Amino acid sequence: MTHLRIRTPEGVEFALPLAGPVIRAAAYLIDVAIALGVTTILGVLLTLVSLVSRDVGTGLMQVGFFLVPILQGVLLEWLWNGQTVGKRALRLRVVDAEGLRLRPSQVLLRNLLRAIDFLPGFYLVGGAATLLTRLGQRLGDVAARTVVVRIPAASHPDLEPILGNRFNSLRAHPHLAARLRQSIDAHEAAVLLAALARRDALNPDDRVRLFAEMASGLRSRVPFPADVDESLADEAFVRNVVEILFRASSEPPGAP
C-alpha cells in the first residue's frame, strides 16, 4: 500500500502518501547526527563531574547517551505535531493510523520501542518491519498505532470553483487571521479544502455534522469576536478560514 486512506464517519475519504524506508532512514540519520552533537556536548560537561567522582560521571554519561535520542524524539514529535528535525527537513510526519489526533502516549511508546527496532544492529528489525507491514510501520509504530507519511509539496489549487469571491468577515481582524494561519499546518489546511471541495457529495445530515466538528475545532484555536462568529454558519466559517489560509499570502499554511 502506498497511501494511508482515512474515511470519516460522514463518508469523506483522505489519502496520505506513506513514507518509504529509504527516506525514513535519511531523516533518522539527520536526527542521529543532532543527538550525537548533543551527547558530545553533554559528555564534555560531565567530565567536570568525573573530576569529583569518576563512577558517577561515567554513569551519568551512559544514561545521557541512552536518554538523549529518546527525549529528542519524544519532545520534538509532540511539540512539532509528529515531526523531528530530520522529518521536517524531508517533509515527513508521524500521524495516528486512524486519522485521530496524535497523543503523547503514542509518541512516547514509539520512541521507547526504537531500541527494539534497532536490534540486532543497524535497525534491521525495524527496517524489516517497514517492508513487511501493510502501512510500512516499524514495531514501534505498530505498538503505538502510528504511521509516518510524506507531506506533499505545497501547491496552488484552483480556488474559484470552491470559494468564489464572497465577502469574508474574518478579514476585518487581520491579527486574528494571522494567528489562525500560524496554528494550522499544511496538512490540516488541505483536509479543510478537500472537505469543501466534496461537500456536495455528502448527504445533508453528514454535511452539517462534518462542518460543525471542523468549525468547533477552528473556533477553539483562535476565538473571533462574537458579533463576527455568531453571524456565520459552521460551513461558512470553515469556508472563510480556508479562504484566509490559501489567499492571505504566498506563504503556505502554517508559516509564521
N, C-alpha and C positions, 0 to 999 in steps of 0.2 A: 504494500500500500504506500502511495506517495503523498497522500493528504490525510489529515485528521478532519473528519467530517462530523460536524456538530449540528444536531437538529433541535430547535427549540420546541416547547410544547405547542406553540402556535403554528408550527409547520414550516418555519423559516430555516433553511439549511445554509451553514457556512463551511467553507473548506479552507483549511490552513495547511500550507506545504510543510511536510516533515523535513527535519534536518538530518542529513546522512551522517554516517560515522566519520568521514574524512573531515568535513567542515567542523563537526563537533570536536574532533581531536585537535584541530588547529586552534579553536577557541580555548580548549583546555590548556594547550601549551602556553598560550598567552597568559592565562591565569597562573599557571605554574611558575612562569618567569617572574611574575609580580610577587607571588608568595615567597619565592627564593630570595628576592630582594629584601622583603620584609624580614624574613628569618635571619638573613645575613646581618641586617642592622640590629636585630634583637640579640644575635649572638655576640656582637661587639659590645653591646650594653651589659650583657650578662657576664662578660669577662671580669667586670668590676666586682660582681658578686663572687666569682671564683677566687678572687684575691682574699676574701674573707673565709669562704668555705668552698673548697673545690667540689665536694659532693653535691652541695646544694646548687651551685652554679651549673654543674653538669646535668642534674635532674631537671632544672628549670629549662635548660636548652632543649632537652629531649621532649619535654611536654610542649614547649613552644613550637618546635618543628612539627609536631603532630597536630596541634590545635590551630595554628595559623591558617593552613589551607582550608580547614573545615569552617572556621569562623569567617574567613573571607567569602566563601561561597554562600553561607547562610545569611550573613548581613547584607551582602550586595544583592542576592536574589530576592530578598524580602524588601529592601529599601528601593530597589530599581525594578520592581514588578517582574521578577523572573529573569533578570539579566545580571551578568558579571561584566567585568571589563572586556574579557575575551568575547563573550556573547554579544555585547553591544557593538564591538568593533566589527564583528562578522554578521551582524543583523540576525541574531538568534534570540529566542526567548523560551523560558520554561513556562508551560501552561498546564492547567488541570486537564486531565484526559477527558472529562465530561463537559468541558467548557465553563466550569464554575470558577469562582474567584480563588486564586492560589492562596492556600492557608499556611501560616507559619509552621505548623506541624509537618506539612508536606515538604517544605523547604528544608527543615531540619533533618527529616528522615532520609531524603535522597542524598544529602551531603554526608550524613553519618555512614551510609552504606557504600559510599565511594571506596572505602578501604577494601571491601569485599570485591567490588568490581575490578579493583586493581590487581587482584590475585590472578595467577601466581607471580605476576610481574608484567610490566608494560601494558596494563589494562586489558589483559587477554580475556578475562571473564566478562567484563563489561562490553568489550568490543564484539565478542561472540554473541552476547545477548542482543545487541542492536541489530545484528544480522538475522537473528532467528525469531525475534518477536514481531508481531504484526505491525506495531506502530514504531518500530525502531527504538525500543526502550532498553536501557541498561537495567540491571537488577534494582538499583536504587529508584529508578523511575517506576518500575513495575510495583514495588512495595508502596511507594508514595502516590501512585496513580497520577503520574505527571508525564508530560510529553514535551520534547524540545522541537520547536517549529522554527521555520525561517520567516523573517519579516520581509514581505515583498517591498521592493523599492517604491518610494512614493511616486504616484502618477497624478495626472490632472484629468479626472473624469469629466465627461460632458454633463454639466450640472443643470443645464437649461430644462431638459425634459423632467427632471426630478424636483428642482427647486423653483424654477421660474424666476420672476422678478418681483415677488411680493414684498410688501413692507415688513421690515424686521424691527420690532420694538426693542429687542435686546441691544441693538447697536447704540441706543441712547445712553448706554452705560459702558463706555469703552474700557474702563479699568476692570470691570467685572468680566467683560468679554475676554480680556487678556488673561485673567486668572483662569477662566474656563479653558482656554487653549492650552495653558500650561498643565492643567490637570488631566487632559485626555491625550493618550498616546495615539500613534498612527493606526494601530490595530483596532482600538476601540472606535476611532473615527470611521474606519472602513466598515465596521459592523453596523454603525448607525446609518451610514449612507446606503448600505445594502438593504437594510430594513425598509428605508423609504422607497428604494427602487422597486421592492417586491410587495409593497403594501396592497396593491390592487389584487394580488393573487390570494390574499387572506380572506377568510370569511369575516363578517363584521365583528363578531364577538372576539375572535382571536386577535383581530387588528386592534381593538380597543385595549385588550389586556396587554399586548406586546408594548404598545406605546405608553401605556400607563406605567409599566415597570421601568422602561427606559427613561421616561421623564422624571420619575421619582428618584432614580439614581443620579441623574444630572442635577436636579434641584438640590440634592443633599451636598453636592460638591461646592457649588457656588450659588448662594441664595440671592436672587434678584429682588428688587423692591416689590412689595405685594401688589401695588397698582399695575405693575407690568406683568408679573407672573400670573395673577389670578384671572387676567383677561384672556389668557391663552389656553386653549385645549391642549391635552397632552401631545397629540401628534403635531400640532402647530409649534409647540415648544421645542420638540425634537428637531423639526424642520429648521427652525430659526437657529438652533445650536449648530446643526450641520452646516448651515449657510455661513455662520461665523467661522467655523473650523476650516472650511475649504475656500472661502472667498476673502477672508480677512487680510491675507498677505500671501506672499510667495513661500513663506516658511511652512514646512509640514506640520500637521497637528502634533502637539507635544513639545514643540521647540520653545525655548524660553524667549 
